[in-house]
């Protein structure tokens, strides 16, 4: 499948803005990763607490420029009344970090995808990079740089008066691919990150190669003919 161009990404970004609309927002105090207990146990016992980036799979749009091209770690941005949801579909352990800390460390943000898979939920994918890094140079050439201080063009995630806000749209998930390794202990000591137990609501799992975008969705589909 042909790689999406910047014009294609602009069309996706426009569709994401339209879908988000003027939905209510809440403070995005935390960004977080939900995983099985064994995932974090392995990081501590085998990698000294270092959570290493991995290659982005083919989940989402099959023409996404980042599929198989850059490495990162996904963090979710959706909060409920300024806090992450109390439940997790992907395991009972959560590593969460103050949103300001992560976005200060990797302040360049790019839009790359708007998609749905099997259910009602739609996903917006952003990439956060350190200026001048290999990932940043790649994203600057291939992705759509966005300004999180502009709530008109980015109603799903934006800064306002030094506070980050995220959409409360019930069927819209905002995910951020952070493109650097994470030292869990360092982030907990210096960045105010925390490791928590949460309620696992179902057995979430990854699919080898990733889950492709629903090609028949009238909301996030692109007419590339």
C-alpha positions as CSV (number, residue, x, y, z in Angstrom):
1,X,0.0,0.0,0.0
2,X,1.2,3.5,-0.9
3,X,2.5,5.6,2.0
4,X,0.3,8.5,3.1
5,X,1.5,11.9,1.9
6,X,1.4,15.1,4.0
7,X,-1.8,16.0,2.0
8,X,-3.3,12.7,3.1
9,X,-2.4,13.4,6.7
10,X,-3.9,16.9,6.5
11,X,-7.2,15.3,5.3
12,X,-7.0,12.8,8.2
13,X,-6.3,15.7,10.6
14,X,-9.3,17.5,9.3
15,X,-11.5,14.4,9.8
16,X,-10.2,14.1,13.3
17,X,-11.1,17.7,14.1
18,X,-14.5,17.3,12.7
19,X,-15.2,14.1,14.6
20,X,-14.0,15.6,17.9
21,X,-16.1,18.7,17.3
22,X,-16.8,20.9,20.3
23,X,-16.8,18.0,22.8
24,X,-16.1,18.7,26.4
25,X,-12.6,18.6,27.6
26,X,-10.8,17.7,30.9
27,X,-7.4,18.4,32.3
28,X,-4.9,15.9,30.9
29,X,-2.8,15.6,34.1
30,X,-1.3,12.2,33.3
31,X,-0.1,10.1,30.3
32,X,0.0,6.4,31.0
33,X,0.7,2.9,29.8
34,X,-1.4,-0.1,30.9
35,X,0.3,-3.5,30.7
36,X,0.2,-7.0,32.3
37,X,2.2,-7.3,35.5
38,X,4.7,-9.6,33.7
39,X,5.6,-6.8,31.3
40,X,6.9,-4.5,34.0
41,X,8.4,-7.3,36.0
42,X,10.5,-8.2,32.9
43,X,11.7,-4.6,32.6
44,X,12.8,-4.5,36.2
45,X,14.5,-7.9,36.3
46,X,16.0,-8.0,32.9
47,X,16.5,-4.4,31.8
48,X,17.3,-2.6,35.1
49,X,14.1,-0.6,35.0
50,X,14.6,0.7,31.5
51,X,11.6,0.5,29.2
52,X,13.0,0.3,25.7
53,X,11.3,1.6,22.6
54,X,10.2,-0.9,19.9
55,X,9.4,-0.7,16.2
56,X,5.9,0.7,15.5
57,X,3.8,-2.2,14.0
58,X,1.1,-1.9,11.3
59,X,-1.8,-1.0,13.6
60,X,-4.0,1.8,12.3
61,X,-3.7,3.0,8.7
62,X,-1.7,0.6,6.6
63,X,-0.2,3.5,4.7
64,X,1.0,5.3,7.9
65,X,4.6,6.6,7.3
66,X,5.7,5.5,10.8
67,X,4.8,1.8,10.4
68,X,8.0,-0.2,10.7
69,X,10.0,3.0,10.4
70,X,10.4,4.5,13.9
71,X,10.5,3.2,17.4
72,X,8.6,4.4,20.4
73,X,6.4,3.7,23.5
74,X,2.7,4.4,23.4
75,X,1.1,6.4,26.2
76,X,-2.6,7.2,26.4
77,X,-3.8,10.7,27.1
78,X,-7.5,10.3,27.9
79,X,-8.3,11.4,31.5
80,X,-11.5,11.4,33.5
81,X,-11.9,14.5,35.7
82,X,-8.2,15.1,35.3
83,X,-7.1,11.6,36.2
84,X,-6.6,8.4,34.2
85,X,-9.6,6.0,34.1
86,X,-9.7,3.6,37.0
87,X,-9.9,0.6,34.8
88,X,-7.6,-0.9,32.1
89,X,-8.3,-3.2,29.2
90,X,-4.6,-4.1,28.8
91,X,-3.6,-5.4,32.2
92,X,-3.6,-4.5,35.9
93,X,-0.4,-2.4,36.1
94,X,-0.1,1.2,35.0
95,X,2.9,3.4,34.6
96,X,1.8,7.0,34.6
97,X,3.8,10.2,34.2
98,X,2.8,13.9,34.5
99,X,1.9,15.0,31.0
100,X,4.0,18.1,31.3
101,X,7.1,16.1,32.1
102,X,6.9,13.9,29.1
103,X,6.0,16.7,26.7
104,X,8.8,18.9,28.1
105,X,11.2,16.1,27.4
106,X,9.9,15.6,23.9
107,X,8.2,18.8,22.9
108,X,7.9,18.4,19.1
109,X,4.5,16.8,18.4
110,X,3.3,15.4,15.1
111,X,0.0,14.1,13.9
112,X,0.1,10.8,12.1
113,X,-3.1,8.9,12.2
114,X,-6.9,8.9,12.8
115,X,-8.4,5.4,12.6
116,X,-10.8,2.9,14.0
117,X,-10.5,-0.9,14.1
118,X,-13.3,-3.3,15.2
119,X,-15.4,-1.3,17.6
120,X,-16.9,2.2,17.9
121,X,-13.8,3.9,19.3
122,X,-11.7,6.0,17.1
123,X,-8.0,6.7,17.8
124,X,-5.8,9.8,17.1
125,X,-2.1,9.0,17.0
126,X,0.4,11.7,17.8
127,X,4.2,11.4,17.9
128,X,6.3,13.2,20.5
129,X,10.0,13.6,19.7
130,X,13.1,15.3,21.1
131,X,14.3,18.1,18.8
132,X,17.2,17.0,16.6
133,X,16.8,13.3,17.3
134,X,16.7,10.8,14.4
135,X,13.0,10.3,15.1
136,X,12.4,14.0,15.0
137,X,14.2,14.5,11.7
138,X,12.1,11.6,10.2
139,X,8.8,13.0,11.5
140,X,9.7,16.6,10.3
141,X,10.0,15.2,6.7
142,X,7.1,12.8,6.6
143,X,4.5,13.9,9.2
144,X,2.3,16.8,10.1
145,X,3.8,19.1,12.8
146,X,1.1,20.4,15.0
147,X,0.9,23.2,17.6
148,X,-0.7,22.0,20.8
149,X,-1.3,25.6,21.9
150,X,-3.9,26.0,19.2
151,X,-7.2,24.5,20.4
152,X,-8.9,25.4,17.2
153,X,-6.8,23.1,15.0
154,X,-6.3,20.6,17.8
155,X,-9.4,20.4,19.9
156,X,-8.6,16.8,21.0
157,X,-5.4,17.8,22.9
158,X,-4.1,21.3,23.6
159,X,-2.4,23.7,26.1
160,X,-4.4,26.5,27.6
161,X,-3.0,28.7,30.4
162,X,-0.2,26.2,31.1
163,X,-2.7,23.3,31.5
164,X,-3.0,20.5,29.0
165,X,-6.5,19.5,28.1
166,X,-7.8,16.3,26.3
167,X,-11.2,15.6,24.8
168,X,-13.9,13.9,26.8
169,X,-15.5,12.5,23.6
170,X,-16.7,9.1,24.8
171,X,-15.5,7.3,21.6
172,X,-12.2,9.0,20.9
173,X,-8.9,7.9,22.3
174,X,-5.8,10.0,22.0
175,X,-2.5,8.1,22.0
176,X,1.1,9.5,22.0
177,X,4.1,7.6,20.6
178,X,7.0,8.8,22.7
179,X,10.2,8.0,20.8
180,X,12.8,7.6,23.6
181,X,13.6,4.9,26.1
182,X,12.2,5.4,29.6
183,X,14.1,4.8,32.8
184,X,11.3,4.0,35.1
185,X,13.2,4.8,38.3
186,X,14.6,8.1,37.0
187,X,11.1,9.2,35.9
188,X,9.6,8.3,39.3
189,X,12.4,10.1,41.2
190,X,12.7,13.2,39.0
191,X,9.5,13.4,37.0
192,X,6.8,12.4,39.5
193,X,5.9,9.2,37.6
194,X,4.1,6.4,39.5
195,X,3.5,2.7,39.2
196,X,0.0,1.7,40.2
197,X,-2.4,-1.2,40.3
198,X,-5.7,-0.8,38.4
199,X,-8.7,-2.9,37.7
200,X,-8.3,-5.0,34.6
201,X,-11.7,-5.1,32.9
202,X,-10.9,-7.6,30.2
203,X,-8.0,-9.5,28.7
204,X,-6.5,-7.1,26.3
205,X,-3.8,-8.4,24.0
206,X,-1.6,-7.4,21.1
207,X,-2.0,-8.9,17.7
208,X,1.3,-9.8,15.9
209,X,1.8,-7.3,13.2
210,X,-0.9,-5.0,14.5
211,X,-4.7,-4.6,13.8
212,X,-5.4,-2.8,10.5
213,X,-7.7,0.2,10.2
214,X,-11.3,-0.5,9.2
215,X,-11.2,0.3,5.5
216,X,-15.0,0.9,5.3
217,X,-15.4,3.6,7.9
218,X,-17.1,6.7,6.6
219,X,-15.6,8.8,9.5
220,X,-11.9,8.1,9.2
221,X,-11.6,6.6,5.7
222,X,-9.7,8.4,3.0
223,X,-10.6,8.4,-0.6
224,X,-7.3,7.8,-2.3
225,X,-8.6,7.1,-5.8
